[in-house]
């Protein structure tokens, strides 16, 4: 459909924007971390590009009503987020929690509004994922877990914004970033389900397995992802950086690693079972 094609193009542009800012970092230099860096437009450009592509692709599996409005709003909000981050980076000022001038406040509120639109549209996508459809059970499960985890990631992002805004008003911008950065691992981990699980389910379609086996392997991968991401989210809210094994408790690291191992194992088993040289079925290609 036309809206899907448009979203794929927008996703490619956003991803290219992120790559371009990596090039700027390589040429211009400057800090990689902190509230003002080229890392932020690079991260946001590539992340929103990949997420928009994954969301658009996953939406073809579900019975999404008002498809043009939902996907169009998600894409427009994604563009707004990346534009705000990028413009503020080029201006050399912080993009988050920054309301020090009317211009900065306008950018900050625009980003917040964009985030709200993304949350609302993701809710619509998640609801649609639970409607009856002709999609294979494994793909439906992958999309349901993917949109659910994406919503969790967005909710964590909203909490980060709330914490940072409060700190910025009562303390300083530096304090706001220090307070919000604790939840970055939770936000990042929860955002990956929509990128990984639909691909796993799609790949199982190229195996010789019966549908029940494809569903079980997809469910196994989803369970592994949920254990890994859930552990990281829990640790983040306890003030623990789950991405740093040196500072995280051994038990938490072991549980997250076990979940990741199960997810990777499901992927390896699927790759081993692929019918190499098989063509994409006409029905799948039309989606």
QUIUR-V119759 format. One record per backbone hydrogen bond with DSSP energy under -1.0 kcal/mol. CO is the residue of the C=O (numbers start at 1). NH is the residue of the N-H. If there is no record, write none. Layout:
# QUIUR-V119759
<<CO & NH> <CO & NH>>
This chain:
# QUIUR-V119759
<<1 & 5> <2 & 6> <3 & 7> <4 & 8> <5 & 9> <6 & 10> <7 & 11> <8 & 12> <9 & 13> <10 & 14> <11 & 15> <12 & 16> <13 & 17> <14 & 18> <15 & 19> <16 & 20> <17 & 21> <18 & 22> <19 & 23> <20 & 24> <21 & 25> <22 & 26> <23 & 27> <24 & 28> <25 & 29> <38 & 42> <39 & 43> <40 & 44> <41 & 45> <42 & 46> <43 & 47> <44 & 48> <45 & 49> <46 & 50> <47 & 51> <48 & 52> <49 & 53> <50 & 54> <51 & 55> <52 & 56> <53 & 57> <54 & 58> <55 & 59> <57 & 60> <58 & 61> <62 & 64> <66 & 70> <67 & 71> <68 & 72> <69 & 73> <70 & 74> <71 & 75> <72 & 76> <73 & 77> <74 & 78> <75 & 79> <76 & 80> <77 & 81> <78 & 82> <79 & 83> <80 & 84> <81 & 85> <82 & 86> <83 & 87> <84 & 88> <85 & 89> <86 & 90> <87 & 91> <88 & 93> <101 & 105> <102 & 106> <103 & 107> <104 & 108> <105 & 109> <106 & 110> <107 & 111> <108 & 112> <109 & 113> <110 & 114> <111 & 115> <112 & 116> <113 & 117> <114 & 118> <115 & 119> <116 & 120> <117 & 121> <118 & 122> <119 & 123> <120 & 124> <121 & 125> <122 & 126> <123 & 127> <124 & 128> <125 & 129> <127 & 130> <128 & 131> <136 & 140> <137 & 141> <138 & 142> <139 & 143> <140 & 144> <141 & 145> <142 & 146> <143 & 147> <144 & 148> <145 & 149> <146 & 150> <147 & 151> <148 & 152> <149 & 153> <150 & 154> <151 & 155> <152 & 156> <153 & 157> <154 & 158> <155 & 159> <156 & 160> <157 & 161> <158 & 162> <159 & 163> <160 & 164> <161 & 165> <162 & 166> <163 & 167> <164 & 168> <165 & 169> <166 & 170> <167 & 171> <172 & 176> <173 & 177> <174 & 178> <175 & 179> <176 & 180> <177 & 181> <180 & 183> <181 & 184> <183 & 187> <184 & 188> <185 & 189> <186 & 190> <189 & 192> <192 & 196> <193 & 197> <196 & 200> <197 & 201> <198 & 202> <199 & 203> <200 & 204> <202 & 205> <203 & 206> <204 & 207> <206 & 275> <210 & 214> <211 & 215> <212 & 216> <213 & 217> <214 & 218> <215 & 219> <216 & 220> <217 & 221> <218 & 222> <219 & 223> <220 & 224> <221 & 225> <222 & 226> <223 & 227> <224 & 228> <225 & 229> <226 & 230> <227 & 231> <228 & 232> <229 & 233> <230 & 234> <231 & 235> <232 & 236> <233 & 237> <235 & 240> <236 & 239> <240 & 242> <241 & 244> <244 & 247> <244 & 248> <249 & 253> <250 & 254> <251 & 255> <252 & 256> <253 & 257> <254 & 258> <255 & 259> <256 & 260> <257 & 261> <258 & 262> <259 & 263> <260 & 264> <261 & 265> <262 & 266> <263 & 267> <264 & 268> <265 & 269> <266 & 270> <267 & 271> <268 & 272> <269 & 273> <271 & 274> <274 & 276> <275 & 278> <281 & 285> <282 & 286> <284 & 287>>
